[in-house]
């Protein structure tokens, strides 16, 4: 880490250190990609204004459910949203920060729990350290269509959960009893997609992280992001982040599998159609701000107004 960058829990002040300006290689990315990224940023800014969420406060209030991760070597702040390429990003960060070897981390058996101790969260720094990084670092977040993310989360965490993630399913089985219960391929009782939808509709501030809104997780009306990537253009956007950091020569991003993304997107209608129109619209209402911020609509799926 550069000696002028305040370390975790440090109380260094700018008067004690010359500013360390990181140079990001914007002239190294394609002009059309930069133009699209600029459009995404303008849309977020306008939407924040429209919803009355733009803040002039220079102080960012973080909590453990804001997943801002820091790479001090390259000058990166990345807000990682579960079910939006999060596994690839977690693995990338520990390689970029030189804490894991790429060959080791790409082992499919390496899970988030093993990486977590080596992930540095922005909230761990002093108030000055947080402000310094927000001013100087490249700030990045990725999003996807809210309903795609919900379906992906349901399939991964409820329909076929691993042994380390069964608490949400147990909670929903207890909460909804027989009303929203189905069985999996082994005949085991599991919550239906309708159970997940009802849970999201009825929950305000304590949603499971895999379904928590983008606005609450990454605070895009408080943080002025430099790059807003999308799952639909994940490989291109992630590759350009590495170019901006001038890290593309030292690290090859673990690109997402396009066929997997297509598979999830084609399944969205199948799952969401199990809901009534009223349930669909109530579920969409929970993500209306996210959709407005990042340009997603409901009508493309169901010919309904969002």
Beta strands, then each sheet from edge to edge (+ up, - down):
strand 1: 68-71
strand 2: 76-79
strand 3: 138-143
strand 4: 181-183
strand 5: 189-191
strand 6: 227-230
sheet 1: 1+ 2- 3- 6-
sheet 2: 4+ 5-
end
